[in-house]
Amino acid sequence: MSPVYYTVKVQEKIHYPRLDSFVGNTPLVSLRRVAAHISDRVQVLAKAEWFNPGGSVKDRPASNIICTAVAHGDLGTGKRLLDSTSGNMGIAYATYGAVHGIPVTLTIPANASPERIAIMRALGAEVILTDLLEGTDGAAYQAHQMLEAAPELYWYANQYDNPANWEAHYYSTGPEIWQQTSSRVTHFVAGVGTSGTLTGTGRFLKEQNPAIELAAVQPESPLHGLEGLKDLKTAVQPGIYDPELQDKVWYVSTEDAYEMVGRLAQEEGLFVGVSAGAAAVAAIRVAEALDEGTVVTVFPDAGYKYLSIEELWNRKVK
Ligand code: PMP
């Protein structure tokens, strides 16, 4: 009888990519029914940013800010990442902070949706609520104060002034749109919070084709429900904001954005957040004035974090 040989194989681990390598490359979806009245030669397209692992467009700047800080050794000293946020950036910091083993402290206005605050805490972030009447400027002020009081404890990520914010879009969102539209994009429309999306994507697209028009989306009034957007007429201007870059500003009311959110859900199957509704309203206005063209916008996140806003979902479209 021949001997039986058992070979014990030590399997080498296959390398699977880390979570942050799945950031970006989001789908570009076409709006059909809500843009059905525009010319046949005009297309309205939107980047579906909730496909990012952390659920929003802010995965791009947050992962880039963290990777850049790690590369520069800013976080290697055991410091906590500190920043102010209106929600999505905080969720993204908490996500990629967990990936890199970096503790995260966030200041956020107390009126941010409870879902957002719960998600940040679930991801292990320390969340400090600031005066709701002071808005995102108050949250930024609080972060400054905390940094001044304990500079040895924190590394201040400062999304409003950090170039790694807009650069994330310059190196990802812009090239993706250029490639996904086969260089056909003629207009780019984006809501402005920190302005990272508009500045980074806009700079890249204008470099490819200076004729591409850039439109900023702004709330119609300072007191608005367009979570994630900043009223730049009354708020502190972000350091990375370049007012010379945009060709036009569209002012959208909360009411119009809410109505569009309902239509996108019920007519397109796109369950998106409020700022996506505002972006769609502006993109359609741009498209209505064209004979031909390709209008691209960004839908920053999905609707899950806004379920507690009853007046948003209580309307019937059909
Ligand atoms: N919409 C939502 C829901 C957001 O969270 C943000 C980020 N604050 C924006 C739009 C605006 O993006 P940006 O900061 O790149 O201007």
Boltz pocket constraint, residues with backbone or C-beta under 6 A from the ligand:
constraints:
  - pocket:
      binder: B
      contacts: [[A, 56], [A, 58], [A, 86], [A, 87], [A, 88], [A, 89], [A, 191], [A, 192], [A, 193], [A, 194], [A, 195], [A, 196], [A, 197], [A, 198], [A, 227], [A, 228], [A, 229], [A, 273], [A, 275], [A, 276], [A, 300], [A, 301]]
      max_distance: 6.0
